[in-house]
Amino acid sequence: MRGTQELEPRGRILTLMALVLSAYLILLGRLAYWQVWRHPDMARLAAAYHDDTITLPAVRGNILDRNGALLVTNTPVFSIFASPDQLSAAERSDIAAKLAPLLQLSAADILAKLATARQFVYLARRVPSSVAHQLDALRLPGIGKVAETQRSYVDGGVAGTSLAANLLGFANDEGQGNYGVEGFYNKTLAGQPGFEATVRDLANRPIVLSDRQRRDPVNGMTLQLSLDSTIQVVAERALADGVQKYQAESGSLIIMEPATGRIVAWADVPSYDANQFATTPTAQFIDPIVSSLYEPGSVMKVVTLSGALDDHAITPDTRFNETGVAVVGGVAIRNWDNRAHGNVTMTQVLQNSLNVGAIKAQQMEGAAPFYQYLQKFGIGASTGVDVAAETAEPLRDLAKWKPVELATASFGQGVDTTPIEMLAAINVAASGGNLVWPHVVDQVIDANGVHHPVAPRIVRQVVSAKTAQQMQQMMVQVVEHGSGFAARIDGFKNRIAGKTGTASIPENGKYLPDATIGSFVGFVPVDHPQFIMLVITRKPKVLFEGAYVAAPIWKTVASALITQWQIAP
């Protein structure tokens, strides 16, 4: 009995050892099975799990108008991608056949994209949520989606366009800003993308591991512009109607606050729909307001006479016998109407837009002072406006100018400017003598909602306040008694200052015989202007002078602005 009791513990131990040995042999067998017999399958499965870094895109900042209305925002979309290195030839064919109708691509196109050993390739960019949901239902191996956003631009005042398209520009499929505000402020709007290191399974689903690195994205900042959407719509429609009425090739219109340089409206015709940038001809993206040079014509007389007034070479009442022709360097230069106007004042020179009178003022002032005032007014230099692709044609050294070239420059021929450059120059008279920096962005709003205002800036004082006041009153006479008659508005008698311009167009070293650029620039009310506006029509076929093809457009928009802003005379 005692011997039996001694054997029981030993038996239990042997039984336990046998069980452990059996379990070990089973595990060893399974290990051998997976490592030896199933090794090829395990290798393929391991290869299907691969390290990857997911880009965490930043959300591009919105763009608002001065009242907080959305001009540009983002809509949710998805980009469809594949990992071709994880797909067999048979799988690629099957995937191409299933995805073709969903992505509205041919199976051949999809197969061409999959014909690579790369780990990542886009099959379609920025498809709507409905397509992404259908993709999920297919549960295709090696195919995934990335949530992204797409820029959305509000409708413009003219059918087939988005609002202020040339001013705003667009962001492409890569999120890169192009042209306009989108291009100039690309880094500010884009933010900073983040990333997350992951492992992906066979279906390209990310497996985020706790010990992997992650950096959160920093979203782009929001821009609030000084643009008034209501006035922008009016400007676009009035300009489009004018271009059509006068059968012009194109037109531009800019409105700015004289004291601050804040842009109120910015329109071009023809324009485009920024939502359809991918199918829009590249030439339509070019904004002539900042990127195209032109000879401004008689609006330059404001600059010429202002400089001569400030230099004390003339007064508004300086008289001379205007014979209708000036011979400079052996070249006879005539007035636009080919008439002599007799004994006239400098005010009448501006009022009737007399070329010979502008030459007289330039000659009385002298070559060097005239040239220096051109520079002070910003002629030949960029304004620094916060819009992409601004250009400028620097003035040649004075020593390289011939007397006849100085003479024609006095009335805006033979000197190249951009519309924004010319608006800033004429605004010297409206602002009380200062060259003011034109700008579009009012404030930048960061991701925390903190507002960072953009301060207006005076570049320099160009002429005295007295000179500016004299020029203001001379420009009133242009509207009341001269070529600016079409800009008169009821209730604003003697309150509108303006100047017409009709410029010949150079081409291949000579001026076109039957093509002009018509313009009108004006500000209201004259002694405390709330806005200044420049209107340009290029190559009109019905009429040709700025008085007829630009001033009426100016009046239409100015009347709406006066009503909208409740501007009193």
C-alpha positions in Angstrom: 0.0 0.0 0.0 2.8 2.3 0.9 4.7 1.5 -2.4 1.6 2.3 -4.4 1.4 5.7 -2.7 5.1 6.5 -3.5 4.5 5.7 -7.2 1.5 8.1 -7.7 3.5 11.4 -7.6 6.1 9.9 -9.9 3.4 8.9 -12.4 1.9 12.3 -12.3 5.2 13.9 -13.1 5.8 11.5 -16.0 2.4 12.1 -17.4 3.0 15.9 -17.2 6.3 15.6 -18.9 4.7 13.5 -21.6 2.1 16.2 -22.2 4.7 19.0 -22.3 6.8 16.9 -24.7 3.8 16.3 -26.9 2.9 19.9 -27.0 6.5 20.8 -27.9 6.5 18.3 -30.7 3.2 19.6 -32.0 4.5 23.2 -32.0 7.7 22.1 -33.6 5.8 20.3 -36.3 3.6 23.3 -36.9 6.7 25.5 -37.1 8.3 23.2 -39.5 5.1 23.1 -41.5 4.9 26.9 -41.9 8.6 27.5 -42.2 9.4 24.7 -44.6 6.3 23.5 -46.4 4.4 26.8 -46.4 7.4 29.1 -46.7 6.6 30.4 -50.2 3.0 31.3 -49.1 4.3 33.1 -46.0 6.9 35.0 -48.0 4.2 36.3 -50.3 2.0 37.3 -47.3 4.8 39.1 -45.6 5.6 41.0 -48.8 2.0 42.1 -48.9 2.5 44.0 -45.6 4.8 46.9 -46.4 6.0 50.0 -44.7 4.4 53.2 -45.9 4.2 56.9 -45.0 0.8 58.4 -45.3 0.7 62.1 -46.1 -1.7 64.0 -44.0 -2.8 66.8 -46.3 -3.3 70.3 -44.9 -6.6 72.0 -45.7 -6.0 75.0 -48.0 -7.3 78.2 -46.5 -10.5 79.9 -47.7 -10.7 83.3 -49.4 -13.3 85.7 -48.3 -14.5 89.1 -49.5 -14.5 92.3 -47.3 -17.9 91.3 -45.8 -16.9 87.7 -45.0 -18.7 86.1 -47.9 -16.9 83.1 -49.3 -15.1 83.6 -52.6 -13.1 80.3 -52.6 -13.5 77.3 -50.3 -12.9 73.5 -50.4 -15.2 70.6 -51.1 -14.4 67.0 -50.0 -13.2 64.6 -52.7 -11.2 61.4 -52.9 -8.2 60.3 -55.0 -8.1 56.7 -56.0 -4.7 54.9 -55.9 -3.2 51.5 -56.5 -0.2 49.5 -55.3 0.8 47.8 -58.6 3.7 45.9 -56.9 1.1 43.9 -54.9 -1.0 42.8 -57.9 -0.6 39.9 -60.3 -1.3 40.2 -64.0 -4.7 38.5 -63.6 -5.7 40.8 -60.8 -4.7 43.9 -62.8 -6.9 42.9 -65.7 -9.8 42.2 -63.4 -9.4 45.5 -61.5 -9.1 47.5 -64.7 -12.4 46.0 -66.0 -14.2 46.8 -62.8 -12.8 50.3 -62.3 -13.2 51.5 -65.9 -16.9 52.3 -65.8 -16.7 53.7 -62.2 -13.8 56.1 -62.9 -15.0 56.8 -66.5 -11.7 55.7 -67.9 -10.9 52.9 -70.4 -9.7 49.6 -69.1 -6.6 50.1 -71.3 -5.8 53.4 -69.6 -6.1 51.8 -66.1 -3.9 48.9 -67.2 -1.3 51.3 -68.5 -1.1 53.0 -65.0 -0.9 49.6 -63.3 1.9 48.4 -65.6 4.7 49.4 -63.1 6.5 47.9 -60.1 5.9 51.0 -58.1 4.2 50.8 -54.7 1.9 53.7 -55.3 0.2 55.2 -58.4 -2.8 57.5 -58.7 -5.6 56.1 -60.9 -8.0 59.1 -60.6 -7.7 62.4 -58.8 -10.4 64.2 -56.9 -13.5 62.1 -57.6 -16.8 62.8 -55.7 -17.8 60.9 -52.5 -20.3 58.8 -54.5 -17.6 57.2 -56.6 -15.5 56.5 -53.4 -18.5 54.8 -51.8 -18.9 52.5 -54.9 -15.2 51.7 -54.8 -15.5 50.6 -51.2 -18.3 48.2 -52.1 -16.0 46.5 -54.7 -13.4 45.6 -52.1 -10.6 45.3 -54.7 -7.2 44.2 -53.6 -4.4 46.7 -53.9 -6.7 49.6 -54.5 -7.3 52.4 -52.0 -8.5 56.0 -51.6 -7.2 59.2 -50.0 -9.5 61.9 -48.7 -8.7 65.2 -50.2 -10.3 68.6 -50.9 -10.9 70.4 -54.1 -11.1 74.2 -54.6 -14.5 75.6 -55.3 -15.0 79.0 -56.8 -18.3 80.9 -56.7 -20.1 81.9 -59.9 -19.1 85.1 -61.6 -21.3 87.9 -62.8 -21.1 86.6 -66.4 -22.2 83.1 -67.5 -19.4 80.6 -67.8 -17.1 82.4 -65.4 -16.2 82.3 -61.7 -16.2 85.5 -59.7 -13.0 87.6 -60.1 -11.2 84.7 -61.8 -8.3 86.7 -63.1 -7.7 88.3 -59.7 -8.0 85.1 -57.7 -6.3 82.6 -59.9 -6.7 78.9 -59.1 -5.2 75.9 -57.3 -4.4 72.9 -59.5 -4.9 69.2 -58.7 -1.7 69.2 -56.8 -2.9 72.0 -54.5 -0.4 74.5 -56.1 -1.7 78.0 -56.4 -1.4 79.5 -59.9 -1.8 83.1 -60.9 -3.6 85.9 -59.0 -4.1 85.7 -55.2 -3.8 81.9 -55.2 -0.4 82.1 -56.8 0.9 85.1 -54.8 -0.2 83.7 -51.4 0.3 80.0 -52.2 2.4 79.2 -49.1 0.1 81.1 -46.8 -3.0 79.3 -48.2 -1.4 75.9 -48.5 -0.3 75.3 -44.9 2.1 72.5 -44.0 1.2 68.8 -44.7 1.8 66.2 -42.0 2.6 62.5 -42.2 2.1 59.2 -40.4 4.3 56.2 -40.7 2.2 53.0 -41.2 2.2 49.4 -42.4 -0.3 48.5 -45.1 -2.0 45.1 -45.6 -2.8 43.4 -48.8 -5.9 45.5 -49.4 -3.8 48.7 -48.8 -5.5 49.4 -45.6 -3.2 51.3 -43.2 -2.3 49.6 -40.0 -1.2 52.5 -37.7 1.2 51.3 -35.0 1.6 53.2 -31.7 5.4 53.4 -32.0 5.3 54.9 -35.5 6.0 58.6 -36.1 3.3 61.1 -36.8 3.2 64.9 -37.5 -0.1 66.6 -37.7 -0.8 68.9 -40.6 -1.0 72.7 -40.2 -3.9 74.0 -42.1 -3.6 77.0 -44.4 -4.6 80.4 -43.4 -7.7 82.2 -44.6 -7.4 85.4 -46.6 -10.0 88.1 -46.3 -9.8 90.4 -49.3 -10.9 94.1 -49.6 -13.0 93.0 -52.6 -16.7 93.8 -52.5 -18.5 90.9 -54.1 -21.6 92.9 -54.9 -19.7 95.6 -56.8 -17.5 92.9 -58.4 -20.6 91.3 -60.0 -21.8 94.8 -61.2 -18.3 95.5 -62.6 -18.1 92.2 -64.5 -21.5 92.6 -66.1 -21.0 96.2 -67.0 -17.6 95.5 -68.5 -18.9 92.5 -70.5 -21.8 94.5 -71.8 -19.5 97.3 -72.8 -17.0 95.1 -74.6 -19.9 93.5 -76.5 -21.6 96.8 -77.3 -18.4 98.4 -78.7 -17.2 95.1 -80.2 -13.9 95.4 -78.3 -11.3 92.7 -78.2 -11.1 92.8 -74.4 -11.6 95.0 -71.4 -10.4 95.6 -67.8 -11.8 97.5 -64.9 -10.2 98.2 -61.5 -11.7 100.0 -58.4 -9.5 101.1 -55.5 -9.9 103.1 -52.3 -7.7 106.2 -52.9 -6.5 106.7 -49.3 -5.8 103.0 -48.4 -5.0 101.3 -51.8 -7.6 98.6 -51.0 -8.9 97.0 -54.1 -12.7 97.0 -54.4 -13.3 95.3 -57.7 -11.0 93.8 -60.4 -12.6 92.6 -63.6 -11.4 91.3 -67.0 -13.2 90.4 -70.2 -12.8 87.7 -71.4 -12.4 85.8 -68.2 -12.8 82.1 -67.3 -14.2 79.6 -64.8 -11.6 78.7 -62.3 -13.5 75.5 -61.5 -12.7 74.4 -65.1 -9.0 75.4 -65.1 -7.9 72.0 -66.5 -9.8 72.6 -69.8 -9.2 76.3 -70.1 -6.6 77.6 -72.6 -3.6 78.9 -70.7 -3.7 82.3 -72.5 -6.9 83.1 -70.6 -5.1 82.9 -67.2 -3.0 85.9 -68.1 -4.3 88.9 -66.3 -3.7 92.1 -68.4 -4.2 94.3 -65.3 -0.8 93.2 -64.0 0.8 91.2 -66.7 0.2 93.1 -70.0 1.9 96.3 -71.0 0.2 99.0 -72.9 0.7 102.7 -73.9 -1.9 104.5 -71.8 -2.5 107.5 -74.0 -4.0 110.8 -72.7 -4.6 109.7 -69.1 -0.9 110.2 -68.8 -1.6 114.0 -69.1 -2.6 113.9 -65.4 0.9 112.8 -64.6 2.6 115.3 -66.9 0.6 118.3 -65.8 0.8 117.4 -62.1 4.5 117.2 -62.3 4.7 120.6 -64.1 2.4 122.1 -61.5 4.4 120.7 -58.6 7.6 122.0 -60.2 6.1 125.4 -60.5 6.7 125.4 -64.3 3.0 126.0 -64.9 -0.2 126.9 -63.1 -3.8 125.8 -63.9 -4.3 129.2 -65.5 -1.0 129.4 -67.5 -2.0 130.5 -71.1 -0.3 130.0 -74.4 -1.3 130.0 -78.1 -2.2 126.5 -79.0 -1.6 126.1 -82.8 -2.6 122.5 -83.1 0.9 121.3 -84.0 4.2 120.9 -82.2 7.4 120.2 -84.2 9.9 118.3 -82.0 13.1 117.0 -83.5 11.8 117.6 -86.9 8.6 115.6 -86.2 5.2 117.3 -86.4 2.9 116.2 -83.6 -0.8 117.1 -83.8 -3.8 117.1 -81.5 -6.3 114.2 -81.7 -8.8 116.4 -83.5 -6.2 118.0 -85.9 -7.4 121.5 -84.8 -5.8 124.6 -83.4 -7.4 125.8 -80.1 -5.9 129.3 -79.9 -5.3 131.0 -76.5 -5.9 128.2 -73.9 -5.1 127.6 -70.3 -3.5 124.4 -68.9 -6.8 123.5 -67.4 -8.3 123.6 -70.9 -5.4 121.5 -72.2 -6.5 118.8 -69.8 -10.2 119.4 -70.3 -9.9 119.0 -74.1 -7.1 116.5 -74.0 -4.7 118.5 -76.2 -1.5 116.7 -77.1 0.2 120.0 -78.1 -0.6 121.4 -74.7 0.9 118.4 -72.9 4.1 118.8 -74.9 4.2 122.5 -74.0 3.9 121.7 -70.2 6.7 119.1 -70.6 9.0 121.5 -72.4 8.3 124.3 -69.8 9.2 121.9 -67.1 12.3 120.5 -68.8 13.5 117.0 -69.6 15.1 116.1 -66.3 12.3 117.2 -64.0 9.7 115.6 -66.3 11.6 112.3 -66.2 12.1 112.5 -62.5 8.3 113.0 -62.0 7.6 110.0 -64.2 9.7 108.0 -61.8 8.1 109.5 -58.7 4.6 108.6 -60.0 5.8 105.0 -60.3 5.9 104.9 -64.1 8.2 102.1 -65.2 8.2 100.3 -61.8 6.1 97.5 -60.3 3.5 98.6 -57.8 4.1 95.6 -55.5 0.4 94.7 -55.6 -0.1 91.3 -53.9 -1.2 89.5 -57.1 1.1 87.0 -59.0 3.0 87.8 -62.2 3.1 91.6 -62.1 5.3 93.0 -64.8 6.8 96.4 -65.5 8.9 98.0 -68.2 11.6 100.2 -66.6 12.2 103.6 -68.0 15.4 103.9 -70.1 18.1 106.2 -68.8 17.2 109.8 -69.5 20.3 110.2 -71.7 18.9 107.6 -74.1 15.6 109.6 -74.7 15.2 111.8 -77.8 13.3 115.0 -77.5 10.5 113.6 -79.6 10.2 110.6 -77.3 9.8 112.9 -74.2 7.2 114.8 -76.1 5.1 111.8 -77.0 5.5 110.4 -73.5 3.8 113.6 -72.1 0.6 112.3 -73.6 1.1 108.6 -73.0 2.6 107.3 -76.2 6.0 105.6 -76.4 5.9 104.7 -72.7 4.7 101.3 -71.4 2.7 100.7 -68.3 0.3 98.2 -66.8 -3.3 99.2 -65.9 -2.6 98.7 -62.1 0.5 100.9 -62.5 -1.5 103.6 -64.2 -4.3 103.5 -61.7 -1.7 103.9 -58.9 -0.1 106.9 -60.7 -3.4 108.7 -61.3 -4.4 108.0 -57.7 -1.7 110.4 -56.6 -4.1 113.2 -57.4 -7.0 111.5 -55.6 -5.0 110.7 -52.5 -3.7 114.2 -51.8 -0.3 113.7 -53.4 0.8 110.3 -52.2 1.7 107.2 -54.2 -0.3 104.5 -52.3 0.4 100.8 -52.4 -2.5 98.9 -54.1 -3.3 95.7 -52.3 -6.0 93.0 -52.3 -5.7 91.2 -48.9 -7.1 93.0 -45.9 -6.2 90.5 -43.3 -4.8 87.0 -42.8 -6.7 84.7 -40.4 -4.6 81.9 -39.0 -5.8 78.4 -37.9 -6.5 79.6 -34.4 -8.8 82.3 -35.7 -6.4 85.1 -34.9 -6.7 88.0 -37.4 -3.5 89.6 -38.8 -4.5 92.9 -40.5 -2.5 94.1 -43.6 -1.7 97.7 -43.0 -2.1 100.2 -45.9 1.1 101.8 -47.0 2.1 105.1 -48.5 5.1 104.5 -50.8 6.1 108.1 -51.0 4.8 111.7 -51.4 4.9 112.5 -55.0 3.5 116.0 -55.2 2.2 118.5 -52.6 -1.3 118.5 -51.3 -1.8 121.8 -53.0 -0.7 120.4 -56.4 -3.1 117.4 -55.9 -6.0 119.8 -55.1 -5.3 121.8 -58.2 -5.2 118.7 -60.4 -8.5 117.5 -58.8 -10.2 120.7 -59.9 -8.7 120.5 -63.4 -10.0 116.9 -63.7 -13.5 118.1 -62.6 -13.5 120.4 -65.7 -12.7 117.4 -67.9 -16.0 115.9 -66.8 -18.1 119.1 -66.6 -16.9 120.8 -69.8 -14.6 118.4 -71.7 -14.0 114.9 -72.9 -15.4 113.2 -69.8 -19.0 114.3 -70.4 -20.2 110.7 -70.5 -19.2 110.1 -66.9 -21.5 112.7 -65.4 -23.9 111.4 -62.7 -27.1 113.2 -61.6 -26.6 114.9 -58.2 -22.8 114.9 -58.5 -22.3 118.1 -60.5 -18.7 119.4 -60.0 -18.0 116.3 -57.8 -16.5 113.9 -60.3 -12.9 114.2 -61.3 -11.9 112.2 -64.4 -9.7 111.9 -67.5 -10.2 110.2 -70.8 -7.6 108.3 -72.8 -7.4 107.1 -76.4 -4.1 105.4 -77.2 -2.6 104.2 -80.5 -1.4 100.6 -80.4 2.2 99.8 -81.5 2.9 96.7 -83.5 6.1 95.7 -85.3 7.7 99.1 -84.8 4.7 101.2 -86.0 1.3 102.2 -84.8 -1.8 100.3 -86.1 -3.9 102.7 -88.3 -7.3 101.6 -87.1 -6.9 100.2 -83.6 -7.0 102.0 -80.3 -7.2 101.5 -76.5 -9.9 103.6 -74.9 -9.9 104.4 -71.2 -11.4 106.5 -68.5 -10.2 107.1 -65.0 -12.2 109.0 -62.4 -12.8 109.4 -58.6 -15.7 110.5 -56.5 -16.3 112.8 -54.6 -13.5 115.0 -55.7 -12.4 116.5 -52.4 -12.7 113.3 -50.3 -12.8 110.5 -52.8 -14.2 107.1 -51.7 -13.1 105.3 -54.8 -11.1 105.6 -58.0 -11.9 103.5 -61.0 -10.0 102.8 -64.3 -11.9 101.3 -67.3 -10.1 100.1 -70.4 -11.5 98.7 -73.7 -9.0 97.3 -76.2 -9.5 97.6 -79.9 -13.2 98.6 -80.0 -14.7 98.5 -83.5 -17.8 100.6 -82.7 -16.4 104.1 -81.8 -12.9 104.2 -80.6 -12.4 107.1 -78.1 -12.2 106.6 -74.4 -15.0 109.2 -74.0 -17.4 106.9 -75.8 -16.1 103.3 -75.1 -14.9 103.6 -71.5 -16.6 106.5 -69.7 -20.1 105.1 -70.1 -19.0 101.8 -68.4 -17.4 103.8 -65.7 -20.6 105.7 -65.1 -22.7 102.5 -64.8 -20.4 101.0 -62.2 -19.8 104.2 -60.3 -23.6 104.8 -60.1 -24.1 101.4 -58.5 -21.2 101.9 -56.1 -22.5 105.3 -55.0 -25.9 103.7 -54.3 -24.4 100.5 -52.6 -22.0 102.5 -50.4 -24.5 105.4 -49.9 -21.9 107.9 -51.0 -23.0 111.5 -50.6 -21.8 114.3 -53.0 
